[in-house]
Amino acid sequence: MSVRVLVVEDEEVAAEAHATYVGRLPGFELAGVARSAGEALRLLRRDDTIELLLLDMHLPDGHGLGLLQRVRAEGRPVDVIAVTSARDTEVVRRAVSQGVVLYLLKPFTFAAFRNKLEQYAEFRTRLESSPADVVQDDVDQLFGALRSRPTGEELPKGMSLDSLRAVVEALRRSPDGLSATEAGAEVGVSRVTARRYLEHLADEGRVARQPRYGGAGRPEVGYVWAGPDSPDSPS
């Protein structure tokens, strides 16, 4: 049987995207979309077949962890995957302590979304086929199903995760954006290298390209952070 999923997301575009993603995955069925914590609770109370929440942390009537506390207090045994831009390590710690099985940071692609839900599906399959009394190897395999695995989204050849993070941090510190020359100076790499990372981020939709005019020479392209810390990005 398919896993029935409730999407809890206040931002309309993101909610529609997540619902569409669920519909594209075999083994999963969309049970509904809640745009607030209160609506999520009402749907859970009305439909006891819901097995999985895709939970945003920033809801208009409270924090996602507050909703999760209420769900647990009511004894509802739903599993939870956090789908959020919340990067605070304290939020992550509390999410784990309240039984969040996986944590997916925005922005992400369908491939990353599919990867998380496939991990969860593998965990469910192993759990359901496990004997009533497990041995250590059974437990290790169950938890192993929830560990990260390659998504097919590795960085292009010649790019490093540390350098990418450095470029992202430089952009976050610069609300007016950076040119490739400025980003290179901030990070300590050449203009050409910085431009590769900036273009990669732009292609992912995490950076907006903006033309820059004025000054001597040819006009430069400016890159402005448009990722989850941007005021215009969904939470």
C-alpha positions in Angstrom: 0.0 0.0 0.0 1.1 3.6 -0.6 2.3 5.8 2.2 -0.3 8.6 2.8 1.5 11.9 3.0 0.3 15.3 4.5 2.2 18.3 3.2 2.4 21.0 5.9 3.7 24.2 4.1 2.4 27.8 4.3 3.9 29.1 1.1 1.5 28.5 -1.8 4.1 27.8 -4.5 6.2 25.5 -2.3 3.1 23.7 -1.1 2.0 23.0 -4.7 5.5 21.9 -5.7 5.8 19.5 -2.8 2.3 18.0 -3.4 3.2 17.5 -7.1 6.5 15.9 -6.1 4.7 13.4 -3.9 2.3 12.5 -6.7 5.3 11.7 -9.0 6.7 9.1 -6.6 5.5 5.5 -6.7 4.6 4.2 -3.2 3.4 7.6 -2.0 -0.1 9.1 -2.0 -1.0 12.7 -1.2 -3.5 12.8 1.7 -3.7 16.6 1.7 -2.0 20.0 2.0 -2.2 22.1 5.2 -1.1 25.7 5.1 -1.0 26.1 8.9 -0.4 24.2 12.1 -4.0 24.4 13.0 -5.2 23.1 9.7 -2.6 20.2 9.9 -4.0 19.2 13.3 -7.6 19.2 12.0 -6.6 17.0 9.0 -4.7 14.6 11.2 -7.7 14.3 13.6 -10.0 13.7 10.7 -7.9 11.2 8.8 -6.1 8.6 10.9 -4.6 7.0 7.7 -2.0 9.7 7.4 1.5 8.1 8.0 4.0 10.8 7.0 4.2 14.6 7.4 6.4 16.7 5.2 6.8 19.5 7.8 7.9 23.1 7.3 9.2 24.8 10.4 8.0 28.3 9.7 4.2 28.3 9.9 1.9 31.4 10.2 0.4 30.2 13.5 3.4 28.7 15.2 6.6 26.8 14.8 6.7 23.3 13.2 8.2 21.9 16.3 5.3 23.2 18.3 2.9 21.4 16.0 5.0 18.2 16.3 4.8 18.5 20.1 1.0 18.6 19.9 0.9 15.7 17.5 3.1 13.6 19.8 1.0 14.6 22.9 -2.1 13.3 21.1 -0.3 10.0 20.6 -0.4 10.1 16.8 2.3 7.8 15.4 3.1 9.7 12.2 6.6 9.9 10.8 8.0 13.3 10.0 10.4 14.6 7.4 11.3 18.2 7.9 11.2 20.2 4.6 12.4 23.6 5.6 14.9 26.5 5.3 15.5 26.4 9.1 19.3 26.0 9.4 19.6 26.7 13.1 21.5 23.8 14.7 19.2 24.1 17.8 16.2 23.5 15.6 17.9 20.5 14.0 18.7 19.1 17.5 15.2 19.6 18.7 13.8 18.1 15.5 15.8 14.9 16.1 14.8 14.7 19.7 11.1 14.9 18.7 11.4 12.0 16.2 12.0 13.8 12.8 13.5 11.0 10.7 15.0 13.0 7.9 15.7 16.7 7.3 15.6 18.3 3.8 16.9 21.9 3.5 15.4 24.3 1.0 16.1 25.1 -1.8 16.3 21.6 -3.3 15.6 19.8 -6.6 13.2 17.0 -7.3 16.1 14.6 -7.2 17.0 15.6 -3.7 13.3 15.3 -2.6 13.0 11.9 -4.3 16.2 10.7 -2.6 14.8 11.5 0.9 11.5 9.9 0.3 13.2 6.8 -1.2 15.4 6.6 1.9 12.2 6.7 4.0 10.5 4.1 1.8 13.5 1.7 2.2 13.4 2.2 6.0 9.6 1.3 6.0 10.2 -1.7 3.8 12.9 -3.1 6.0 10.9 -2.3 9.2 7.9 -4.2 7.9 9.9 -7.2 6.9 11.9 -7.4 10.1 11.2 -10.2 12.6 9.3 -9.4 15.9 12.6 -9.7 17.8 15.5 -8.1 16.1 19.2 -8.7 16.4 21.9 -6.0 16.2 22.5 -6.4 12.5 18.7 -5.9 11.9 18.8 -2.6 13.8 21.9 -1.5 12.0 20.3 -2.1 8.6 17.1 -0.3 9.6 19.0 2.8 10.7 21.4 2.5 7.7 18.4 3.0 5.4 18.0 6.5 6.8 21.6 7.5 6.2 22.5 9.9 3.4 23.4 8.5 0.0 24.4 10.0 -3.3 21.7 11.9 -5.0 23.2 12.2 -8.4 23.8 15.9 -7.8 27.5 16.0 -7.0 29.4 19.2 -7.8 30.9 19.6 -11.2 34.4 18.4 -11.6 37.0 20.7 -10.1 34.6 22.3 -7.6 34.8 21.8 -3.9 32.1 21.9 -1.3 34.3 24.1 1.0 34.8 26.7 -1.7 31.1 26.7 -2.6 30.2 27.3 1.0 32.7 30.2 1.2 31.2 31.8 -1.9 27.7 31.4 -0.4 28.7 33.0 2.9 30.4 35.9 1.0 27.1 36.5 -0.9 25.0 36.3 2.3 27.2 39.0 3.8 26.7 41.3 0.7 23.0 42.3 0.3 23.9 44.3 -2.8 25.5 41.3 -4.4 29.0 40.6 -5.7 30.8 40.5 -9.0 33.0 37.5 -9.8 36.0 39.8 -9.1 34.7 40.8 -5.7 33.7 37.3 -4.8 37.1 36.0 -5.7 38.8 38.7 -3.5 36.5 37.8 -0.6 37.1 34.1 -0.9 40.7 34.2 -2.0 40.3 32.6 -5.4 40.7 33.9 -9.0 37.9 35.8 -10.8 37.5 32.8 -13.2 37.1 30.3 -10.3 34.7 32.5 -8.4 32.6 32.9 -11.6 32.3 29.1 -11.9 30.8 28.9 -8.5 28.6 31.9 -9.0 27.2 30.5 -12.3 26.6 27.1 -10.6 24.6 28.8 -7.9 22.7 30.9 -10.5 21.9 27.8 -12.5 20.5 26.2 -9.3 18.3 29.3 -8.7 20.1 30.2 -5.5 21.6 33.4 -7.0 20.1 36.0 -9.3 22.2 37.6 -12.1 22.0 41.3 -12.3 23.9 43.5 -14.8 26.2 46.2 -13.4 26.9 49.4 -15.3 29.3 52.3 -14.7 33.0 52.6 -14.4 35.7 51.8 -17.0 35.7 48.7 -19.1 32.9 46.3 -19.9 29.9 46.0 -17.7 30.1 43.2 -15.1 27.5 40.7 -14.0 26.5 41.0 -10.4 25.3 38.0 -8.4 22.7 38.5 -5.6 21.9 35.8 -3.1 18.4 34.5 -3.6 18.6 31.4 -1.4 16.6 30.5 1.7 18.0 33.6 3.6 16.6 36.0 1.0 13.5 38.0 2.2 11.6 36.9 -0.9 12.3 33.2 -0.6 9.8 30.8 0.8 10.4 29.6 4.4 
